[in-house]
Amino acid sequence: MLFYLTLFLIFLYFKIARVHNKEERLNNLVVVQYIVVSVSALLLYNYGFSHQSLWVVLLFSFLFFIVAALMVTVVQLGIFIDGKPLFGVGLLFKLMPFLTGLIVGLLLILLL
């Protein structure tokens, strides 16, 4: 179960990172985060292919990719209450370092 949660968070992170690249400038901290999450994704897929069936990993990857894309699209379109966004894209960008730490932490728990 921890494998699937981490896999979903990686897809969510990369979707947020794609939106971040389109709207904001890159700095060194963001590039380091991308590298850390990319290495985590490679380690997670290595673990997944050795402990799960190939078709299960690919199926859940496809489903999580679609769900993460839809979630970020909903945030981009916005849910407005009294003319103010309930949850904005800027808040997603501020949560990226915490999401990176969560992904690495879950991966360490999974691998140890």
MDTraj code that builds the backbone (N, CA, C; nanometers):
import mdtraj as md
import numpy as np

residues = "MET LEU PHE TYR LEU THR LEU PHE LEU ILE PHE LEU TYR PHE LYS ILE ALA ARG VAL HIS ASN LYS GLU GLU ARG LEU ASN ASN LEU VAL VAL VAL GLN TYR ILE VAL VAL SER VAL SER ALA LEU LEU LEU TYR ASN TYR GLY PHE SER HIS GLN SER LEU TRP VAL VAL LEU LEU PHE SER PHE LEU PHE PHE ILE VAL ALA ALA LEU MET VAL THR VAL VAL GLN LEU GLY ILE PHE ILE ASP GLY LYS PRO LEU PHE GLY VAL GLY LEU LEU PHE LYS LEU MET PRO PHE LEU THR GLY LEU ILE VAL GLY LEU LEU LEU ILE LEU LEU LEU".split()
xyz = np.array([
    [0.0821, -0.1194, 0.0000],
    [0.0000, 0.0000, 0.0000],
    [0.0864, 0.1256, 0.0000],
    [0.1973, 0.1212, 0.0713],
    [0.2888, 0.2345, 0.0765],
    [0.3512, 0.2606, -0.0602],
    [0.3723, 0.1536, -0.1367],
    [0.4249, 0.1669, -0.2716],
    [0.3312, 0.2496, -0.3585],
    [0.2021, 0.2209, -0.3520],
    [0.1057, 0.2909, -0.4369],
    [0.0872, 0.4361, -0.3939],
    [0.0911, 0.4627, -0.2645],
    [0.0818, 0.6004, -0.2162],
    [0.2010, 0.6822, -0.2647],
    [0.3198, 0.6264, -0.2551],
    [0.4394, 0.6971, -0.3007],
    [0.4366, 0.7164, -0.4515],
    [0.3897, 0.6176, -0.5239],
    [0.3787, 0.6295, -0.6693],
    [0.2824, 0.7420, -0.7071],
    [0.1699, 0.7508, -0.6392],
    [0.0746, 0.8586, -0.6668],
    [0.1346, 0.9953, -0.6350],
    [0.2042, 1.0062, -0.5227],
    [0.2642, 1.1341, -0.4856],
    [0.3718, 1.1771, -0.5843],
    [0.4442, 1.0822, -0.6415],
    [0.5441, 1.1161, -0.7426],
    [0.4770, 1.1717, -0.8672],
    [0.3697, 1.1095, -0.9112],
    [0.2986, 1.1617, -1.0282],
    [0.2383, 1.2985, -0.9992],
    [0.1857, 1.3177, -0.8802],
    [0.1318, 1.4477, -0.8426],
    [0.2418, 1.5532, -0.8404],
    [0.3574, 1.5178, -0.7860],
    [0.4697, 1.6118, -0.7808],
    [0.5122, 1.6527, -0.9218],
    [0.5260, 1.5568, -1.0113],
    [0.5725, 1.5902, -1.1453],
    [0.4697, 1.6719, -1.2234],
    [0.3422, 1.6521, -1.1974],
    [0.2410, 1.7357, -1.2612],
    [0.2480, 1.8786, -1.2074],
    [0.2654, 1.8934, -1.0770],
    [0.2808, 2.0270, -1.0190],
    [0.4087, 2.0920, -1.0713],
    [0.5149, 2.0137, -1.0855],
    [0.6419, 2.0668, -1.1358],
    [0.6277, 2.1139, -1.2804],
    [0.5501, 2.0438, -1.3584],
    [0.5281, 2.0854, -1.4977],
    [0.4557, 2.2194, -1.5030],
    [0.3556, 2.2369, -1.4195],
    [0.2845, 2.3644, -1.4134],
    [0.3777, 2.4733, -1.3599],
    [0.4601, 2.4390, -1.2631],
    [0.5544, 2.5347, -1.2052],
    [0.6532, 2.5835, -1.3112],
    [0.7006, 2.4939, -1.3964],
    [0.7939, 2.5337, -1.5022],
    [0.7311, 2.6313, -1.6002],
    [0.6027, 2.6168, -1.6253],
    [0.5349, 2.7057, -1.7197],
    [0.5077, 2.8438, -1.6609],
    [0.4915, 2.8520, -1.5285],
    [0.4497, 2.9779, -1.4680],
    [0.5593, 3.0510, -1.3915],
    [0.6598, 2.9822, -1.3449],
    [0.7622, 3.0439, -1.2596],
    [0.9001, 3.0204, -1.3190],
    [0.9965, 3.0991, -1.2696],
    [1.1356, 3.0796, -1.3075],
    [1.1950, 2.9647, -1.2267],
    [1.2903, 2.8956, -1.2869],
    [1.3604, 2.7898, -1.2159],
    [1.4743, 2.8493, -1.1342],
    [1.4956, 2.7945, -1.0169],
    [1.6136, 2.8291, -0.9388],
    [1.6820, 2.6981, -0.8991],
    [1.7967, 2.7100, -0.8341],
    [1.8756, 2.5908, -0.8015],
    [1.8049, 2.4966, -0.7048],
    [1.7292, 2.5524, -0.6108],
    [1.6578, 2.4688, -0.5139],
    [1.5540, 2.3806, -0.5842],
    [1.4846, 2.4355, -0.6801],
    [1.3827, 2.3592, -0.7524],
    [1.4485, 2.2507, -0.8372],
    [1.5611, 2.2812, -0.8989],
    [1.6319, 2.1812, -0.9795],
    [1.6804, 2.0661, -0.8918],
    [1.7291, 2.0961, -0.7727],
    [1.7718, 1.9910, -0.6796],
    [1.6522, 1.9049, -0.6387],
    [1.5377, 1.9690, -0.6158],
    [1.4172, 1.8924, -0.5820],
    [1.3786, 1.7996, -0.6963],
    [1.3856, 1.8486, -0.8204],
    [1.3533, 1.7646, -0.9358],
    [1.4457, 1.6436, -0.9435],
    [1.5733, 1.6656, -0.9188],
    [1.6696, 1.5557, -0.9255],
    [1.6420, 1.4538, -0.8150],
    [1.6138, 1.5017, -0.6941],
    [1.5869, 1.4105, -0.5816],
    [1.4614, 1.3274, -0.6086],
    [1.3567, 1.3903, -0.6579],
    [1.2333, 1.3162, -0.6847],
    [1.2513, 1.2228, -0.8039],
    [1.3306, 1.2618, -0.9025],
    [1.3568, 1.1732, -1.0167],
    [1.4319, 1.0479, -0.9730],
    [1.5319, 1.0644, -0.8883],
    [1.6046, 0.9478, -0.8369],
    [1.5114, 0.8622, -0.7517],
    [1.4260, 0.9258, -0.6732],
    [1.3286, 0.8511, -0.5927],
    [1.2334, 0.7720, -0.6820],
    [1.1920, 0.8325, -0.7925],
    [1.1025, 0.7628, -0.8849],
    [1.1714, 0.6414, -0.9463],
    [1.2976, 0.6559, -0.9841],
    [1.3705, 0.5416, -1.0389],
    [1.3850, 0.4297, -0.9366],
    [1.4163, 0.4660, -0.8121],
    [1.4266, 0.3645, -0.7069],
    [1.2923, 0.2985, -0.6793],
    [1.1853, 0.3779, -0.6829],
    [1.0526, 0.3219, -0.6577],
    [1.0108, 0.2261, -0.7689],
    [1.0379, 0.2624, -0.8939],
    [1.0048, 0.1707, -1.0032],
    [1.0903, 0.0445, -0.9979],
    [1.2147, 0.0574, -0.9588],
    [1.2991, -0.0607, -0.9420],
    [1.2396, -0.1531, -0.8364],
    [1.1981, -0.0953, -0.7237],
    [1.1338, -0.1735, -0.6185],
    [1.0028, -0.2345, -0.6692],
    [0.9230, -0.1549, -0.7395],
    [0.7935, -0.2026, -0.7872],
    [0.8041, -0.3163, -0.8862],
    [0.8984, -0.3065, -0.9789],
    [0.9129, -0.4124, -1.0781],
    [0.9709, -0.5400, -1.0175],
    [1.0422, -0.5293, -0.9075],
    [1.0967, -0.6494, -0.8455],
    [0.9999, -0.7131, -0.7453],
    [0.9017, -0.6369, -0.6936],
    [0.8102, -0.6909, -0.5934],
    [0.6652, -0.7018, -0.6407],
    [0.6322, -0.6393, -0.7502],
    [0.4955, -0.6428, -0.8021],
    [0.4977, -0.6956, -0.9454],
    [0.3814, -0.7266, -0.9956],
    [0.3693, -0.7685, -1.1343],
    [0.3876, -0.6471, -1.2257],
    [0.4446, -0.6698, -1.3415],
    [0.4683, -0.5616, -1.4376],
    [0.3386, -0.4939, -1.4766],
    [0.2349, -0.5714, -1.5019],
    [0.1078, -0.5153, -1.5471],
    [0.0396, -0.4339, -1.4378],
    [0.0536, -0.4744, -1.3147],
    [-0.0065, -0.4002, -1.2037],
    [0.0610, -0.2646, -1.1881],
    [0.1930, -0.2631, -1.1945],
    [0.2661, -0.1365, -1.1822],
    [0.2308, -0.0429, -1.2974],
    [0.2246, -0.0950, -1.4174],
    [0.1913, -0.0110, -1.5330],
    [0.0470, 0.0383, -1.5274],
    [-0.0454, -0.0457, -1.4847],
    [-0.1851, -0.0057, -1.4742],
    [-0.2038, 0.1048, -1.3708],
    [-0.1454, 0.0863, -1.2533],
    [-0.1584, 0.1885, -1.1504],
    [-0.0840, 0.3165, -1.1881],
    [0.0259, 0.3035, -1.2597],
    [0.0965, 0.4232, -1.3067],
    [0.0086, 0.5040, -1.4009],
    [-0.0573, 0.4357, -1.4916],
    [-0.1462, 0.5046, -1.5858],
    [-0.2632, 0.5709, -1.5130],
    [-0.3247, 0.4992, -1.4203],
    [-0.4376, 0.5557, -1.3458],
    [-0.3956, 0.6739, -1.2595],
    [-0.2827, 0.6624, -1.1907],
    [-0.2350, 0.7715, -1.1062],
    [-0.1944, 0.8928, -1.1893],
    [-0.1404, 0.8692, -1.3086],
    [-0.1057, 0.9788, -1.3985],
    [-0.2298, 1.0597, -1.4350],
    [-0.3368, 0.9919, -1.4676],
    [-0.4607, 1.0604, -1.5054],
    [-0.5219, 1.1322, -1.3860],
    [-0.5263, 1.0681, -1.2701],
    [-0.5856, 1.1303, -1.1514],
    [-0.5061, 1.2534, -1.1089],
    [-0.3735, 1.2452, -1.1103],
    [-0.2909, 1.3604, -1.0724],
    [-0.3102, 1.4759, -1.1705],
    [-0.3199, 1.4451, -1.2988],
    [-0.3417, 1.5501, -1.3977],
    [-0.4768, 1.6181, -1.3773],
    [-0.5787, 1.5403, -1.3480],
    [-0.7107, 1.5984, -1.3245],
    [-0.7142, 1.6813, -1.1971],
    [-0.6442, 1.6358, -1.0928],
    [-0.6420, 1.7117, -0.9677],
    [-0.5757, 1.8483, -0.9863],
    [-0.4641, 1.8524, -1.0557],
    [-0.3950, 1.9798, -1.0760],
    [-0.4745, 2.0687, -1.1701],
    [-0.5418, 2.0116, -1.2677],
    [-0.6255, 2.0903, -1.3578],
    [-0.7415, 2.1550, -1.2829],
    [-0.8000, 2.0837, -1.1895],
    [-0.9082, 2.1403, -1.1080],
    [-0.8568, 2.2580, -1.0268],
    [-0.7374, 2.2454, -0.9713],
    [-0.6804, 2.3559, -0.8931],
    [-0.6505, 2.4744, -0.9843],
    [-0.6036, 2.4478, -1.1059],
    [-0.5751, 2.5565, -1.1993],
    [-0.7024, 2.6302, -1.2394],
    [-0.8087, 2.5567, -1.2616],
    [-0.9353, 2.6204, -1.2979],
    [-0.9929, 2.6966, -1.1806],
    [-0.9759, 2.6439, -1.0629],
    [-1.0137, 2.7145, -0.9420],
    [-1.1530, 2.6848, -0.8927],
    [-1.1646, 2.6812, -0.7630],
    [-1.2929, 2.6731, -0.6939],
    [-1.3036, 2.8039, -0.6167],
    [-1.3967, 2.8873, -0.6562],
    [-1.4055, 3.0211, -0.5997],
    [-1.5203, 3.0312, -0.5005],
    [-1.4915, 3.0954, -0.3875],
    [-1.5923, 3.1252, -0.2865],
    [-1.5850, 3.2750, -0.2615],
    [-1.6934, 3.3435, -0.2883],
    [-1.7010, 3.4888, -0.2736],
    [-1.5926, 3.5608, -0.3527],
    [-1.5608, 3.5118, -0.4703],
    [-1.4646, 3.5765, -0.5578],
    [-1.3191, 3.5495, -0.5268],
    [-1.2908, 3.4680, -0.4257],
    [-1.1535, 3.4349, -0.3899],
    [-1.1322, 3.2854, -0.4104],
    [-1.0146, 3.2479, -0.4616],
    [-0.9902, 3.1049, -0.4822],
    [-0.9766, 3.0313, -0.3493],
    [-1.0388, 2.9151, -0.3421],
    [-1.0325, 2.8333, -0.2214],
    [-0.8927, 2.7744, -0.2031],
    [-0.8339, 2.7290, -0.3099],
    [-0.7034, 2.6644, -0.3073],
    [-0.6340, 2.7013, -0.4362],
    [-0.5294, 2.7806, -0.4299],
    [-0.4653, 2.8309, -0.5503],
    [-0.3411, 2.7540, -0.5905],
    [-0.2957, 2.7831, -0.7104],
    [-0.1766, 2.7190, -0.7628],
    [-0.0532, 2.7640, -0.6846],
    [-0.0534, 2.8883, -0.6373],
    [0.0590, 2.9377, -0.5578],
    [0.0817, 2.8556, -0.4324],
    [-0.0264, 2.8095, -0.3716],
    [-0.0138, 2.7248, -0.2530],
    [0.0472, 2.5901, -0.2889],
    [0.0137, 2.5389, -0.4074],
    [0.0756, 2.4141, -0.4529],
    [0.2260, 2.4305, -0.4680],
    [0.2664, 2.5455, -0.5222],
    [0.4091, 2.5696, -0.5414],
    [0.4814, 2.5796, -0.4076],
    [0.4162, 2.6349, -0.3066],
    [0.4776, 2.6455, -0.1739],
    [0.4881, 2.5088, -0.1061],
    [0.4010, 2.4158, -0.1434],
    [0.4019, 2.2827, -0.0821],
    [0.4979, 2.1853, -0.1492],
    [0.5617, 2.2262, -0.2587],
    [0.6520, 2.1356, -0.3304],
    [0.7683, 2.0842, -0.2451],
    [0.8368, 2.1665, -0.1639],
    [0.9448, 2.1105, -0.0803],
    [0.8942, 2.0091, 0.0221],
    [0.7768, 2.0323, 0.0778],
    [0.7206, 1.9364, 0.1736],
    [0.6818, 1.8061, 0.1045],
    [0.6314, 1.8173, -0.0173],
    [0.5964, 1.6984, -0.0943],
    [0.7216, 1.6189, -0.1293],
    [0.8305, 1.6889, -0.1587],
    [0.9575, 1.6216, -0.1848],
    [1.0033, 1.5441, -0.0615],
    [0.9980, 1.6074, 0.0540],
    [1.0366, 1.5401, 0.1777],
    [0.9485, 1.4207, 0.2089],
    [0.8181, 1.4335, 0.1823],
    [0.7258, 1.3229, 0.2058],
    [0.7563, 1.2052, 0.1140],
    [0.7852, 1.2336, -0.0111],
    [0.8175, 1.1272, -0.1069],
    [0.9453, 1.0547, -0.0657],
    [1.0473, 1.1300, -0.0317],
    [1.1740, 1.0675, 0.0096],
    [1.1554, 0.9889, 0.1393],
    [1.0804, 1.0436, 0.2332],
    [1.0559, 0.9734, 0.3590],
    [0.9809, 0.8427, 0.3390],
    [0.8761, 0.8466, 0.2573],
    [0.7994, 0.7249, 0.2305],
    [0.8844, 0.6217, 0.1575],
    [0.9697, 0.6686, 0.0672],
    [1.0562, 0.5763, -0.0062],
    [1.1572, 0.5103, 0.0882],
    [1.2108, 0.5889, 0.1801],
    [1.3043, 0.5309, 0.2769],
    [1.2370, 0.4276, 0.3659],
    [1.1155, 0.4555, 0.4088],
    [1.0405, 0.3598, 0.4897],
    [1.0138, 0.2328, 0.4091],
    [0.9809, 0.2501, 0.2810],
    [0.9490, 0.1367, 0.1956],
    [1.0713, 0.0506, 0.1709],
    [1.1857, 0.1140, 0.1474],
    [1.3061, 0.0384, 0.1140],
    [1.3755, -0.0221, 0.2362],
    [1.3515, 0.0363, 0.3519],
    [1.4177, -0.0178, 0.4723],
    [1.3254, -0.1147, 0.5364],
])
top = md.Topology()
chain = top.add_chain()
for i, resn in enumerate(residues, 1):
    res = top.add_residue(resn, chain, resSeq=i)
    for name in ("N", "CA", "C"):
        top.add_atom(name, md.element.get_by_symbol(name[0]), res)
traj = md.Trajectory(xyz[None], top)
